[in-house]
Amino acid sequence: MTNGPRARLEQLKSEPDGRRYSPSAGRNHADVVDALVALLPERGACLEVAAGTGEHAVLAAQRLPGWRWQPTERDPVGLASIAAWVRHAELPNLLPPVALDLGDRWPCEEASLDAVFASNLLHIAPIATAQALFGGAARPLTPGGALLVYGPVFLPDEPRPDGNVAFDRELREQDPAYGVRTLNELDALAAAAGLQPASVRRMPVNNVMLGFARA
């Protein structure tokens, strides 16, 4: 498998019906979905990679009613939480979750997606996960569709924020394969997969939303 176990940096809370809450998702999901609303057209189809607890997926489907939202996850516990959120939300455009290991064939046809979205993934997984994400997303994206990636990234020609430097150090102490990626690294992976260099949208707390469009 190309995406090994991701670091778990927080304790998750649970509801009796199986829904789980992520403290980090609770802090950022409104800002993240605001950015998605600003960047995406009125209608389309999106596959969310590593959807975690499912909280981003629910809010995205609520705020983007013209979009068909397909959450995916490789962790069985995460899949169960997403399924519980889907049942709870009862949104017609939010699909039941699908199991996806990024190293496997993706459950979608060529040129069938207008967007692929991944949040807070690449810094808590080996670089092979990023390679698999870019390579996997390129095939199902329509021309003009985009891979959207949210999280901390070191930008070129800018001072590295102290908080992200400390976070990077903490991650690499857990596993040398983890760490905050550089934009140059990700642009190179995008080019190898046939995607364009990233557009950069600044986000709170030194995060960014990157958009890698398919030509």
N, C-alpha and C positions, 0 to 999 in steps of 0.2 A: 504494500500500500504506500502511496506517496504522501499521504497526510497522516502522520503518526499522532499519538495522543496530544491534544492541545493542553496548554497550561490552564489550570483552574485557579484563578486568583481571588475568588470571592465565594462566600457561602450563599447558596440560593434558598429562597423561601418557597414554601409549597402551600397550595390550597387542597382541601379534601378531594376536589374533583380532578386533581392531577396537574393543574396549572402551576407552573413555577415562575418565580419572579427573580430577575437578576438586578442587583443594585445598580450596576453600571448601565444596564439598559434603561432602568427607571430614570437615571440622570440624563441620558442623552437621546432617548428615542424620539422625543418631540423635535429636537433640533435636527436629527438625522432625517426624519420624515419631512420636515419643512424643506430641507435641501432637495429631497427626492421630488417633492411637489414642484419646486422651482425648476428643476432640471428636466423632468420628464414631460412628454406631450400629454394630451388629454386622454389618449387611449393607447393600449398596448398590452403586452404580455411580459411578465418578469419572472425569472427564477431566482429565488433567494438562496444563496449557498450558506451552509452552516448557520441556520436560522436560530440556533440556540434554544431559548425558552419559548420563542414564538411571539414575543411582545412587539418586536419591530414589524413583523408580518401583519399582525392585527391592525396596528395603527396605519400602516401603509395602505392596506386594503380599505380601511375606513376613509382615509383622506384622498385616495385615488380610485374612486368607484368605477372609472372607465378602464381600469387595469385588471387583468387576470393575474393573481399573485400565487405563485407556486413555491411554498417553503420546502427546503430540503435540509437534511441533517444526517450525519453518520452515526451519532450516538443514540442508542435505543432509548435512554432516559430522556434525551432532548426530543426525540420523535414523539414520545408519549406526552410531553408537556405541550408541544405544538398542536398535537391532535386535540388535547383538552381545550386549548385556546380557540381552535377552529370551531369546536362544538359550542363553546360558550359564546363566541362572537356572532355566529349564525349570519355570516356575510356571504352573499351569493358569489362574490368574486374571489374569495379566499379558499383555495383548494386544500384538501387534506395533504399532510406532509408526505414526502417521498424520501426513502433512504437513498443517500448519495455519498459514496466515497469518491473523492475527486479523481482518484487514480483509475476508476472504472468508467465505462461508457455512460454518458449522461442520458437521463430519461427524456430526451426531447429530440425532435427532428432537426435537420439542417435548416437554417434560416427561419426558425419558428419563434424566436424570442426577440423582443425589442430592447430588453435590458436583462443583465445579470447583475445581482447586487450581493456584496459581501461586506459585513460589518465586523470590525474588531477581530479579524482572523489572522492576518499575515504575520503579525508580530508574535503570536503565540503558537506558531507552528514552524516546521523546518522550511527552508527556501524551496524545497521540492513541492511543497503545497502551493506556493505562489506559481511555480511553473505549471503545475497541473490546473490551477485555476485559469490562468491565461490561455493555456492550450485547449482546455475544455470549453471555455466560453466562446472562443472564436468561431467554432463550427455552428452552433445554433443561433448566433446573432444574425439578425437581418442586416443588410447594408444600411449604414447609418445608425444601427443599434449600438449600445455601449455597455461595457463592463464598468460598474460603479463600485468603488472601493472606499470604505470609510475607516479611519483610524489614524494613529500617529504615524507620520512619515517624516524623515529628515529631508528638507528641501535644499537644493543646491544654492550655493552663493548666499546663504543666510546663516546667522548664528543658530546653533542648535539650542532649543529651549532647555533650561536646566531640568525641568520636570521630565521631559522626554529622555534626556541623557540618563537621569537616575532610573527611570523606568526601564530603559534599555539595559542598564547594568544589572538591575534586578532580574530581568528575564534571562540574560546570559549566564547569570549565576545559577539559575534553575537548570538551564540546558544551553550549552553553547550554540545549538542550532536555532534557538529563538532570538528575537531581538527586533528593534524598530528598523524597518527597511529604509533605504534611500530611494528618492524618486528616480535617480539614474538607474538603479537596479531594476526597478519596476518598469521603467520605460524600455529597457533592454529586453525584458521578458515579453512586453507587449509587442515590440517590433518582431521578435522571433515568432510570435503567434499570428502576425498579420494585423495587429491593431495599431492605431495611431498613438503618438505620445499623449500623455495625460493632460487634460484640462484640470486646473486646481481651484477648488472652492474652499476658502478658509472657513474653519469651523471653530466653535468654542474650545477652550482648554487645549490649545495647540494641536488640534486634530485637523484633518482635511478630508474632503470628499474628492476623489479622483475619478475622472471619466475617461475611459479608453475606448474611443469609437472604432467601429469596424468601417473601413473605407468602403 
